[in-house]
């Protein structure tokens, strides 16, 4: 890679986002953004995801001058209620019981801060996930096997979570996992880090 190529930093400690970004074949570092992720009063889920993605990119960019920084955030909602990371068996079971037979929307936002520290590209993907009707036994088994305690909505689409679903509507299947690579690959190109360019 040429010496004048800016460093790339993923402003996240998420193993899911790190694994996704590795698909693009660009060298990158990871750094925790260390921001307050609480929602503002009355803030819509999509707005929350977009604000946090930008805040993460800008927080790390302020500490790493000259780097291209990726920030991302995902917010799930069902019937107007935000579904956070369950963090426990009981919460995961409650979330999945609530989602049974319903549609859950996942708002996955990404922000790309250019090396100049000023230009910021932003995008939010909306993925609609329709859950099957699930009984308590199926929910309990799934939670025990997949242990989705760090996943918004309490399921992993890349694991056994696919068995919970009837359909997924999205423009980018990677967005549901946590990072919309289709948009991001093009945004990186505009920032001077095209994944398809020889290095």
Order of alpha helices (4+ residues) and beta strands (2+ residues): beta-alpha-beta-alpha-beta-beta-alpha-beta-beta-alpha-beta-alpha-alpha
